[in-house]
Amino acid sequence: MIPVNVPRLIGREKEYLIECIETGWISSEGPFVTRFENEFSTYIGRKNGIAVANGSAALDVAVRAMNLEKGSEVIVPTFTIISPVQSLVKEGLIPVLVDVDPETFNMDVSAIEDKITDKTAAILVVHIYGFPVDMDPVIEMASKYELRIIEDAAEMHGQEYKGRKCGSFGDISVFSFYPNKHITTGEGGMILTDDDDLAERCRQLKNLCFIPARRFVHEEFGWNYRMTNLQAALGVAQLEQIDSVIKRKREIGNRYSQNLKGISRVKLPAVKNSYAQNIYWVYALVAESEELCDHIQSELKKHKIGTRPFFWCMHEQPVFQKMGFFKNESYPHAEKIARNGFYIPAGLGISDAEIDIVSEKIREIITNG
């Protein structure tokens, strides 16, 4: 079996986990939590880091902490994992969707301004698959219309936009440390901000809104979204290897691109564009049709090669349709890539030999029809 993702744990992970066990610091009170917060925020170039249980928790806390007026609109891509839009809806905010750039799979920033109304409060950008969102126009519009920026950089550890780290652009930014990310803590997430008051608000919200005066007296609801010392120990060890991780991910992407060069009926991901080099969080392919997409994935499965379909569009999600959102909306670029796109094994644990096997099987499947 060649799974879609195998994490790489070849640094000091075991050493740090043993330290947690031997010292008894296994809860969220342990010293690795603060260390990971400080080191990760420094790496990205932010003032404050708040570690949480997972990336979705990071979004929940970040959106709540922004204190946007209920009923306000937030512009967000239709092509994304459900977590960002879910967090908005749960806070009584109205997601306003835009289509995608089919070359990068990110939100089409040229479509944002037409969606801005007097109810718009923020733009939630989600960096997708390997390229960042084109941030300069987003920042310009946010400034022009006095909007906040929430930045979902869950997939972008170490990626840069014009030489600046993703996760450093939003008023508040979030990351995920799920096992398929460049840095993993098993589960885990991080909120980053340069605003001290916003950071303190996030710390309260992720910790059940305890108040200093009397710990078990609560004036509002929060969550128990704390990261454990065990998770943070993994994160510290993983962060120490981030440069080699990014190098390896690009080696994986480049090897696939070389192996699959000239292939018909399937579009390969771009290596770079005008503002960034692909970081290949996943190696994403887009088939010429939904039928071909399904066929390739089905045939690869027979050879014990894992794949995943692309995200499904938010305007086509049954849960949102039942709630009355996005009636009669259509976003053709997003709909096409959601139906025709899939990604293949490209986790950090994959070997060059396995990359070659996957590449060969894809060529065989397409050649044989």
Secondary structure, DSSP 8 states (H G I E B T S, - for coil): -B-S------SSHHHHHHHHHHHT--STTSHHHHHHHHHHHHHHT-SEEEEESSHHHHHHHHHHHTT--TT-EEEEESSS-SHHHHHHHHTT-EEEEE-B-TTT-SB-GGGTGGG--TTEEEEEEE-BTTB---HHHHHHHHHHHT-EEEEE-TT-TT-EETTEETTSSSSEEEEE--TTSSS--SS-EEEEES-HHHHHHHHHHTBTT-BTTBTT--SS---B-B--HHHHHHHHHHHTTHHHHHHHHHHHHHHHHHHTTT-SSEE---SB-SS-B---SSEEEEESSHHHHHHHHHHHHHTTB--EE----GGG-HHHHHTT-STT---HHHHHHHHHEEEE---TT--HHHHHHHHHHHHHHHHH-
